[in-house]
Amino acid sequence: LPQEADISHNTVCEHVRNYKGKWINTNMQDHEVMDHQIPYEVVEVPSADKSHTRKVGLCALLSDDPALYAQFKEPGAFGGATILDPWETLSEYQKILEQEEGCDVVVPLQHTYVPDDHRTCRDFDFPVVLSGHDHHRVDEVIEGTRLLKPGLDGIYATVLEFTWDSKTSDSPDISASFVKASEWPADESLSAQVDDAYAALTPLRNTELARVPPRFRPLSSFGSRGKVCTMGTYLCSLIRSALNTDNEFYNGNNCDCVLIMGGNIRGGKEYPDEPGYFSLEGLEAEIKPDETIGIVSMPGWLISEGVMATHSGDPIPGWFQFDEGVVEDTDKGEILMINNEPIDKDKIYRVATKVGDLTNGQSKPMTDFFNEHPYYLPPKGAYVNVHATLMAFFARNLWRRMWDAVGPIDDEEVMANCGITGGEERVSDAGGEDDFIIARCDPLGRLNKLDDDKDGVISVDNIHSSLRNVLGLRVDDSNKDLAKFVHSYADTDNDGRVTLEDFKYFCKAMPSIYEQDKWRLASPKDGARQPRYFKAADKGKAGVR
């Protein structure tokens, strides 16, 4: 059973009911659809000459670590089912399989992290343990037991063989290897079903959110639990820019850095350099739709110690990813820079992060600190949804680009069309400075260029077509989610319509929007220089350059 919140409990139950094979569930037997599952399985394997048969017992256990399920609302994970202690359950079923079923060998199938796998190896005498959960491959022997973990996404499979030399042999010889699943021929019928299923993702794949700046390429989320990957840096940098663009976090209260544990960067994918954009599919694949973050005040020393504590040893879900304003020295084991400036160990920084991760034990310095000082953690009402925050950021960025693209070419012609001649000397004739600014901005001309059905109102469909025709973005006509976000941003009075009055508002507001320089990360201008660090004079300003 999956132990993450990727799909609903009802969907999991449906999958179990429809599964044609055998679904083994050993330590959560009060699950809602346990009648479609079995607590263990015995596989009988006859010898080639049919002279004897061997029995292999299988039992399947998942972690009962409460930190893994803390984010689930009532009634809790798996519809409130009880997850029994894996090792007590394993001890019970080892006896059943060996003594009652007469199995020659028992193989635990575990969904636990490496430290828990090691406990199984130490506490029991199984010849081999097959496990998952961790995203990296593991093949090691712990106190005589071989631990095999093929890694994430079915990229590799474990081929495990037990061989008994003769009918009288008690213990089997064991051989195992990892093989790439792609090297085995695909089932044509199943491949066709997969292609049909993935066709639903085409609109997401064809919806361009932002061009990926060259410094983040090649974009990759592979190995996010064991290294700082480019996707991790890119997403953290986007989140930081998005938060610093949002007025709730701006006004002198910048987000100084973003720290996201690698287990939350979920795609495990190498992205091709072309077409070079970040898509809606990429966002859906990398970050869960319900993922939230909060702003946490942290001293510099805690950031340094907390991050570096996750950057040593084996890969773990807590391996911190961070934005491009953070620089680490892996040799010295410390953070050197935050917000593109040398770290001040005594300074209090505003850090955007998944708040629940700070006490999940993955980073001992942070867990110890926030367990001792829980009042430093923000209340849940102060959290923001990552998807909504990023989509709003992309929408603001795209609206600004669209605004630029349909702007007036000739100021004098615009002034003449508006009945204002003589430049700034005729401000009074136009009714005041605001009217003069609006006239030069040409709100009606901009609206007309986007209003392709000429009804005087900009609709979601108008925005959608403009994303393609005005900005040259790739969009899919069967998914207009991005256009809805842009339309919502352009609708300044929240009446569900984008009218000339909204355009007039932006004529006055856009200069201050330009001044804040908030969109450079998401949509750098072609050929524009992208400096790595802020200038000294830019300290405290929003955005990532």
C-alpha positions as CSV (number, residue, x, y, z in Angstrom):
1,L,0.0,0.0,0.0
2,P,1.3,3.5,-0.7
3,Q,2.1,5.4,2.4
4,E,2.0,8.9,1.0
5,A,-0.8,11.2,0.2
6,D,-0.6,11.0,-3.5
7,I,-4.0,9.5,-4.0
8,S,-7.1,9.3,-1.8
9,H,-8.0,6.4,0.4
10,N,-11.1,5.6,-1.7
11,T,-8.9,5.5,-4.8
12,V,-6.4,3.1,-3.0
13,C,-9.4,0.9,-2.1
14,E,-10.6,0.9,-5.7
15,H,-7.1,-0.1,-6.9
16,V,-6.9,-3.0,-4.4
17,R,-10.4,-4.3,-5.4
18,N,-9.5,-4.2,-9.1
19,Y,-6.0,-5.7,-8.8
20,K,-5.8,-9.0,-10.6
21,G,-2.8,-10.4,-8.6
22,K,-2.3,-11.0,-5.0
23,W,-2.0,-8.0,-2.6
24,I,0.0,-8.9,0.5
25,N,-0.7,-6.8,3.7
26,T,0.8,-8.3,6.8
27,N,0.8,-5.5,9.5
28,M,-2.3,-3.5,8.7
29,Q,-5.1,-6.1,8.6
30,D,-8.0,-3.9,9.7
31,H,-7.7,-2.0,6.4
32,E,-11.1,-1.3,4.7
33,V,-10.5,-3.7,1.8
34,M,-8.6,-6.4,3.7
35,D,-11.0,-8.9,2.2
36,H,-9.2,-8.3,-1.1
37,Q,-5.8,-8.8,0.4
38,I,-3.9,-11.6,2.1
39,P,-1.6,-11.5,5.2
40,Y,1.1,-13.7,3.5
41,E,1.7,-15.9,0.5
42,V,3.5,-19.2,0.0
43,V,5.0,-19.8,-3.4
44,E,5.7,-23.5,-4.2
45,V,8.6,-24.1,-6.7
46,P,9.1,-27.7,-8.0
47,S,12.6,-28.8,-9.0
48,A,13.3,-29.3,-12.7
49,D,13.1,-33.1,-12.3
50,K,9.9,-32.8,-10.2
51,S,11.6,-34.8,-7.4
52,H,10.9,-32.2,-4.7
53,T,9.2,-28.9,-4.1
54,R,10.5,-25.9,-2.2
55,K,8.3,-23.4,-0.4
56,V,9.1,-19.7,-0.3
57,G,7.1,-17.6,2.2
58,L,6.4,-13.9,1.6
59,C,5.1,-11.3,4.0
60,A,4.8,-7.6,3.5
61,L,5.2,-4.8,6.0
62,L,5.2,-1.0,6.0
63,S,6.6,1.4,8.4
64,D,4.7,2.5,11.5
65,D,6.7,5.7,12.0
66,P,4.1,8.3,13.0
67,A,6.1,11.1,11.4
68,L,5.3,9.6,8.0
69,Y,1.6,10.0,8.5
70,A,1.4,13.2,10.5
71,Q,0.1,15.2,7.6
72,F,-3.1,13.1,7.2
73,K,-6.3,14.5,8.5
74,E,-8.8,12.5,10.5
75,P,-9.4,9.6,10.5
76,G,-5.7,9.3,9.5
77,A,-3.7,7.4,6.9
78,F,-5.4,4.5,5.1
79,G,-8.8,5.5,6.4
80,G,-7.7,5.2,10.0
81,A,-6.4,1.6,9.7
82,T,-4.0,0.4,12.5
83,I,-0.4,-0.2,11.5
84,L,1.1,-2.8,13.8
85,D,4.7,-2.8,14.8
86,P,6.6,-4.3,11.8
87,W,9.0,-6.4,13.9
88,E,6.5,-7.8,16.3
89,T,4.4,-8.7,13.3
90,L,7.3,-10.1,11.4
91,S,8.3,-12.4,14.4
92,E,4.7,-13.7,14.5
93,Y,4.5,-14.5,10.8
94,Q,8.0,-16.0,10.6
95,K,6.8,-18.6,13.0
96,I,3.6,-19.2,11.0
97,L,5.4,-19.5,7.7
98,E,8.3,-21.7,8.9
99,Q,6.5,-23.9,11.5
100,E,2.9,-24.1,10.2
101,E,3.4,-23.6,6.5
102,G,6.7,-25.5,6.3
103,C,8.5,-22.9,4.2
104,D,12.1,-23.5,3.3
105,V,12.9,-19.8,3.3
106,V,11.0,-16.6,4.3
107,V,11.5,-13.3,2.5
108,P,10.2,-10.1,4.1
109,L,8.9,-7.5,1.6
110,Q,9.3,-4.1,3.4
111,H,8.4,-0.5,2.7
112,T,10.8,1.0,5.2
113,Y,13.9,3.2,5.2
114,V,17.4,1.8,5.4
115,P,17.8,2.1,9.2
116,D,14.6,0.1,9.7
117,D,15.8,-2.5,7.2
118,H,19.0,-2.8,9.1
119,R,17.1,-3.6,12.2
120,T,15.3,-6.4,10.4
121,C,18.7,-7.7,9.3
122,R,20.1,-7.6,12.8
123,D,17.1,-8.9,14.7
124,F,16.2,-11.8,12.4
125,D,18.0,-14.6,10.5
126,F,16.4,-14.1,7.1
127,P,18.9,-14.8,4.2
128,V,17.6,-11.8,2.3
129,V,15.3,-8.8,2.7
130,L,13.6,-7.1,-0.2
131,S,12.7,-3.5,0.5
132,G,11.6,-0.2,-1.1
133,H,10.8,3.3,0.2
134,D,14.3,4.8,-0.3
135,H,14.8,6.1,-3.8
136,H,18.4,4.9,-4.2
137,R,19.6,1.4,-4.8
138,V,21.1,-0.6,-2.0
139,D,22.9,-4.0,-2.1
140,E,24.6,-4.8,1.1
141,V,25.1,-7.5,3.7
142,I,24.1,-6.7,7.3
143,E,25.1,-9.4,9.9
144,G,24.7,-12.1,7.4
145,T,21.5,-10.9,5.8
146,R,21.5,-9.4,2.3
147,L,19.5,-6.2,1.9
148,L,18.3,-5.4,-1.6
149,K,16.5,-2.1,-2.6
150,P,16.2,-1.4,-6.4
151,G,15.3,2.3,-6.0
152,L,12.6,4.5,-7.3
153,D,10.0,4.3,-10.2
154,G,10.7,0.8,-11.4
155,I,13.8,2.0,-13.3
156,Y,15.7,-1.0,-11.9
157,A,14.3,-4.4,-10.9
158,T,15.8,-6.9,-8.5
159,V,16.4,-10.4,-10.0
160,L,16.7,-12.8,-7.1
161,E,17.4,-16.5,-7.4
162,F,17.4,-19.2,-4.7
163,T,19.1,-22.5,-5.7
164,W,19.1,-25.7,-3.7
165,D,21.8,-28.1,-4.9
166,S,19.8,-31.2,-4.1
167,K,16.7,-32.6,-2.4
168,T,18.6,-32.8,0.9
169,S,20.1,-29.3,0.9
170,D,18.8,-27.2,3.8
171,S,20.0,-23.8,2.8
172,P,19.8,-22.3,-0.7
173,D,22.5,-20.5,-2.6
174,I,21.4,-16.9,-3.3
175,S,22.3,-14.7,-6.3
176,A,20.8,-11.3,-7.0
177,S,21.3,-8.4,-9.4
178,F,19.7,-5.2,-10.4
179,V,18.6,-5.0,-14.1
180,K,17.2,-2.0,-16.0
181,A,13.5,-2.6,-16.6
182,S,13.8,-0.9,-20.0
183,E,16.1,-3.7,-21.2
184,W,13.3,-6.2,-21.1
185,P,10.8,-6.2,-23.9
186,A,7.5,-4.4,-23.1
187,D,4.2,-6.2,-23.3
188,E,2.5,-4.7,-26.3
189,S,-1.0,-4.7,-24.9
190,L,0.1,-3.2,-21.6
191,S,2.1,-0.6,-23.4
192,A,-0.9,0.5,-25.4
193,Q,-2.9,0.8,-22.2
194,V,-0.1,2.9,-20.6
195,D,0.0,5.2,-23.6
196,D,-3.8,5.7,-23.4
197,A,-3.5,6.5,-19.7
198,Y,-0.7,9.0,-20.2
199,A,-2.5,10.7,-23.0
200,A,-4.4,12.5,-20.2
201,L,-1.1,14.3,-19.4
202,T,-0.6,15.8,-22.8
203,P,-2.4,19.0,-21.9
204,L,-0.2,19.4,-18.9
205,R,2.9,18.6,-20.8
206,N,1.9,21.2,-23.5
207,T,1.2,24.0,-21.0
208,E,4.3,26.1,-20.7
209,L,4.7,27.9,-17.3
210,A,8.1,29.4,-17.6
211,R,11.3,29.3,-19.6
212,V,14.1,27.6,-17.6
213,P,17.2,29.9,-17.4
214,P,20.4,28.3,-18.7
215,R,22.0,28.2,-15.2
216,F,19.5,25.6,-14.1
217,R,20.0,23.3,-17.1
218,P,20.1,20.4,-17.5
219,L,17.0,20.3,-15.2
220,S,17.0,17.2,-13.1
221,S,15.2,15.9,-10.0
222,F,17.0,12.6,-10.1
223,G,18.7,11.8,-6.8
224,S,17.1,14.6,-4.9
225,R,17.5,12.5,-1.7
226,G,21.2,12.4,-2.0
227,K,22.4,15.6,-3.6
228,V,21.3,19.2,-4.4
229,C,19.7,18.8,-7.8
230,T,19.0,21.5,-10.3
231,M,15.2,20.9,-10.1
232,G,15.5,21.4,-6.3
233,T,17.4,24.6,-6.7
234,Y,15.1,25.9,-9.5
235,L,11.9,25.2,-7.5
236,C,13.2,26.7,-4.3
237,S,14.3,29.8,-6.2
238,L,10.9,30.1,-7.9
239,I,9.2,29.7,-4.5
240,R,11.4,32.4,-3.0
241,S,10.7,34.8,-5.8
242,A,6.9,34.0,-5.6
243,L,6.8,34.7,-1.9
244,N,8.8,37.9,-2.2
245,T,6.4,39.0,-4.9
246,D,3.3,38.4,-2.8
247,N,2.4,41.5,-0.8
248,E,1.8,39.4,2.3
249,F,5.4,38.5,2.5
250,Y,6.9,41.7,0.9
251,N,6.9,45.1,2.4
252,G,10.3,44.7,4.1
253,N,9.6,41.1,5.3
254,N,11.4,39.2,2.6
255,C,11.8,35.4,2.5
256,D,15.6,35.1,2.8
257,C,15.8,31.5,1.6
258,V,13.8,28.4,0.8
259,L,14.7,25.0,2.2
260,I,12.8,21.9,0.9
261,M,13.7,18.4,1.9
262,G,14.6,16.2,-1.1
263,G,11.8,13.8,-0.5
264,N,9.3,16.5,-1.5
265,I,11.0,16.8,-4.9
266,R,9.3,13.8,-6.3
267,G,9.8,13.5,-10.0
268,G,13.1,11.5,-10.1
269,K,13.5,12.7,-13.7
270,E,16.1,14.0,-16.1
271,Y,14.5,16.7,-18.2
272,P,15.6,17.2,-21.8
273,D,17.2,20.5,-22.7
274,E,14.6,21.2,-25.4
275,P,12.0,22.6,-25.5
276,G,13.5,24.3,-22.5
277,Y,10.5,25.2,-20.5
278,F,8.9,24.2,-17.2
279,S,5.5,22.8,-17.8
280,L,2.4,22.2,-15.8
281,E,3.2,18.5,-16.0
282,G,6.6,19.1,-14.4
283,L,5.0,21.0,-11.5
284,E,2.4,18.3,-10.9
285,A,5.1,15.6,-11.1
286,E,7.6,17.3,-8.7
287,I,5.4,18.8,-6.0
288,K,2.2,17.3,-4.5
289,P,-0.8,19.5,-5.2
290,D,-1.6,19.8,-1.4
291,E,1.9,20.6,-0.3
292,T,2.2,23.7,2.0
293,I,5.0,25.7,3.4
294,G,5.4,28.4,6.0
295,I,7.8,31.2,6.9
296,V,9.9,30.2,9.9
297,S,12.4,32.4,11.7
298,M,15.8,30.7,12.2
299,P,19.2,31.8,13.4
300,G,22.0,31.4,10.8
301,W,23.8,28.8,12.8
302,L,20.7,26.5,12.9
303,I,20.3,26.8,9.1
304,S,23.9,25.9,8.6
305,E,24.0,23.0,11.0
306,G,20.5,21.8,10.1
307,V,21.2,21.7,6.4
308,M,24.6,20.1,6.6
309,A,23.4,17.4,9.0
310,T,21.3,16.1,6.1
311,H,24.2,16.3,3.6
312,S,26.3,13.5,4.9
313,G,26.0,9.7,4.9
314,D,23.5,7.8,2.8
315,P,20.7,9.4,0.8
316,I,17.7,10.3,3.0
317,P,14.3,12.0,2.3
318,G,15.5,14.9,4.4
319,W,18.4,15.9,2.2
320,F,17.8,19.6,2.0
321,Q,17.4,21.4,-1.3
322,F,17.8,25.2,-1.3
323,D,17.5,28.2,-3.6
324,E,20.3,29.6,-5.6
325,G,21.0,32.3,-3.1
326,V,22.4,29.7,-0.7
327,V,25.9,28.4,-1.0
328,E,27.4,25.5,0.9
329,D,31.0,24.3,1.5
330,T,30.8,20.5,1.6
331,D,34.4,20.2,2.6
332,K,34.0,22.4,5.7
333,G,30.5,21.2,6.3
334,E,28.8,24.6,6.6
335,I,26.6,27.1,4.7
336,L,28.6,30.1,3.4
337,M,25.9,32.3,2.0
338,I,22.2,33.1,2.4
339,N,20.4,35.5,0.1
340,N,23.6,35.8,-1.9
341,E,25.4,37.3,1.1
342,P,27.9,35.8,3.6
343,I,25.9,34.1,6.3
344,D,25.6,35.7,9.7
345,K,25.4,32.9,12.3
346,D,23.7,35.2,14.8
347,K,21.2,36.8,12.4
348,I,17.5,35.6,12.4
349,Y,16.5,34.7,8.8
350,R,13.1,34.2,7.4
351,V,13.1,30.7,5.9
352,A,10.3,29.2,3.8
353,T,10.0,25.5,4.4
354,K,7.6,22.6,4.9
355,V,7.0,23.2,8.6
356,G,6.2,19.6,9.6
357,D,9.6,18.4,8.2
358,L,11.5,20.5,10.8
359,T,10.6,18.0,13.5
360,N,10.5,14.7,11.5
361,G,13.9,13.6,12.7
362,Q,15.7,13.9,9.4
363,S,17.7,16.9,10.5
364,K,18.6,16.3,14.1
365,P,19.7,19.9,14.9
366,M,16.4,21.3,13.6
367,T,14.3,18.6,15.3
368,D,16.0,19.2,18.6
369,F,15.7,23.0,18.3
370,F,12.0,23.1,17.3
371,N,11.0,20.4,19.7
372,E,12.5,22.5,22.5
373,H,11.2,25.8,21.1
374,P,7.9,24.9,19.3
375,Y,6.6,28.5,19.7
376,Y,9.0,29.5,16.9
377,L,6.9,27.5,14.4
378,P,4.1,29.4,12.6
379,P,0.5,28.3,13.1
380,K,-1.1,26.3,10.3
381,G,-3.3,29.2,9.3
382,A,-0.1,31.0,8.1
383,Y,0.9,28.2,5.6
384,V,0.6,28.7,1.9
385,N,0.0,26.1,-0.8
386,V,3.0,25.7,-3.0
387,H,1.1,25.1,-6.3
388,A,-1.2,28.1,-5.7
389,T,1.7,30.3,-4.9
390,L,3.7,29.3,-7.9
391,M,0.8,29.5,-10.3
392,A,-0.1,33.0,-9.0
393,F,3.6,33.9,-9.6
394,F,3.6,32.6,-13.1
395,A,0.3,34.3,-13.8
396,R,1.6,37.7,-12.7
397,N,4.7,37.2,-14.7
398,L,2.8,36.2,-17.9
399,W,0.4,39.1,-17.5
400,R,3.3,41.5,-17.3
401,R,4.8,40.0,-20.4
402,M,1.5,40.2,-22.2
403,W,1.1,43.8,-21.1
404,D,4.5,44.7,-22.5
405,A,3.7,42.8,-25.8
406,V,0.5,44.8,-26.5
407,G,1.8,48.2,-25.4
408,P,1.7,51.3,-27.6
409,I,4.4,51.8,-30.1
410,D,4.1,55.5,-30.7
411,D,3.4,57.8,-27.7
412,E,2.5,60.8,-29.9
413,E,0.0,58.8,-31.8
414,V,-1.6,57.5,-28.6
415,M,-1.9,61.0,-27.2
416,A,-3.5,62.3,-30.4
417,N,-6.0,59.4,-30.4
418,C,-6.9,60.3,-26.8
419,G,-7.3,64.0,-27.6
420,I,-4.2,65.1,-25.7
421,T,-1.5,67.0,-27.6
422,G,1.5,69.0,-26.4
423,G,2.8,66.3,-24.0
424,E,3.0,67.0,-20.3
425,E,2.0,70.7,-20.8
426,R,-1.5,69.5,-21.5
427,V,-1.9,67.4,-18.4
428,S,-4.6,69.7,-17.0
429,D,-6.6,69.3,-20.3
430,A,-6.7,65.5,-19.7
431,G,-8.2,65.9,-16.3
432,G,-5.1,65.4,-14.1
433,E,-1.9,63.5,-13.8
434,D,-3.5,60.1,-13.4
435,D,-5.5,60.6,-16.6
436,F,-2.4,61.7,-18.4
437,I,-0.5,58.6,-17.3
438,I,-3.4,56.4,-18.3
439,A,-3.7,58.0,-21.7
440,R,-0.1,57.5,-22.5
441,C,-0.4,53.9,-21.4
442,D,-3.3,53.3,-23.9
443,P,-5.5,50.9,-21.9
444,L,-8.1,50.7,-24.7
445,G,-5.5,49.9,-27.3
446,R,-4.0,47.2,-25.1
447,L,-7.5,45.7,-24.4
448,N,-8.4,45.6,-28.1
449,K,-5.2,43.7,-29.0
450,L,-6.1,41.0,-26.6
451,D,-9.9,41.0,-27.2
452,D,-9.9,38.8,-30.3
453,D,-13.7,38.3,-30.2
454,K,-14.2,42.1,-29.9
455,D,-16.8,42.1,-27.1
456,G,-15.0,44.6,-25.0
457,V,-14.2,42.2,-22.2
458,I,-11.1,39.9,-21.8
459,S,-12.2,36.3,-21.2
460,V,-10.3,33.3,-20.1
461,D,-10.4,32.2,-23.8
462,N,-8.9,35.5,-24.8
463,I,-6.1,35.0,-22.3
464,H,-5.5,31.4,-23.4
465,S,-5.2,32.4,-27.1
466,S,-3.0,35.3,-26.2
467,L,-0.6,33.0,-24.3
468,R,-0.1,31.3,-27.6
469,N,-0.5,34.1,-30.2
470,V,1.0,37.0,-28.3
471,L,3.6,35.4,-26.1
472,G,4.3,32.3,-28.3
473,L,3.9,29.9,-25.4
474,R,2.9,26.3,-25.9
475,V,-0.6,25.7,-24.5
476,D,-3.2,23.0,-25.0
477,D,-6.8,23.9,-25.8
478,S,-8.1,21.1,-23.5
479,N,-6.4,22.7,-20.4
480,K,-6.9,26.3,-19.5
481,D,-5.8,26.3,-15.9
482,L,-2.9,28.7,-16.6
483,A,-5.2,31.1,-18.5
484,K,-7.6,31.0,-15.5
485,F,-4.8,32.1,-13.1
486,V,-3.7,34.9,-15.4
487,H,-7.3,36.0,-15.8
488,S,-7.8,36.0,-12.1
489,Y,-4.7,38.2,-11.6
490,A,-5.8,40.7,-14.3
491,D,-9.3,40.9,-12.7
492,T,-8.3,43.5,-10.1
493,D,-11.8,44.1,-8.6
494,N,-12.6,40.3,-8.5
495,D,-15.9,40.7,-10.4
496,G,-15.1,37.8,-12.7
497,R,-14.5,40.1,-15.7
498,V,-11.4,41.8,-17.0
499,T,-12.6,45.2,-18.4
500,L,-11.2,48.5,-19.4
501,E,-11.3,49.6,-15.8
502,D,-8.8,46.8,-14.9
503,F,-6.6,47.9,-17.7
504,K,-6.7,51.5,-16.4
505,Y,-5.7,50.2,-13.0
506,F,-2.6,48.5,-14.4
507,C,-1.6,51.6,-16.3
508,K,-1.1,53.3,-12.9
509,A,0.2,50.2,-11.0
510,M,2.6,48.7,-13.6
511,P,5.5,51.3,-13.0
512,S,5.7,50.1,-9.3
513,I,5.5,46.5,-10.5
514,Y,8.4,47.1,-12.8
515,E,10.3,48.7,-10.0
516,Q,10.0,45.7,-7.8
517,D,11.7,43.6,-10.5
518,K,9.8,40.5,-9.5
519,W,9.7,38.3,-12.6
520,R,13.3,37.9,-13.8
521,L,13.7,34.3,-12.6
522,A,10.6,32.9,-14.2
523,S,11.0,34.7,-17.5
524,P,14.4,36.1,-18.2
525,K,14.6,38.2,-21.4
526,D,16.4,36.5,-24.2
527,G,20.1,37.4,-24.1
528,A,19.7,39.3,-20.9
529,R,22.5,39.0,-18.4
530,Q,21.5,36.9,-15.4
531,P,24.0,38.0,-12.6
532,R,24.6,35.3,-9.9
533,Y,24.6,37.7,-7.0
534,F,22.7,40.8,-5.8
535,K,24.5,44.0,-5.8
536,A,25.1,45.5,-2.4
537,A,22.5,48.2,-3.1
538,D,19.9,45.6,-3.8
539,K,20.0,44.1,-0.3
540,G,16.5,43.5,0.9
541,K,14.8,43.7,-2.4
542,A,12.5,41.0,-3.6
543,G,13.1,38.5,-6.4
544,V,16.0,36.4,-7.6
545,R,18.2,37.9,-10.3
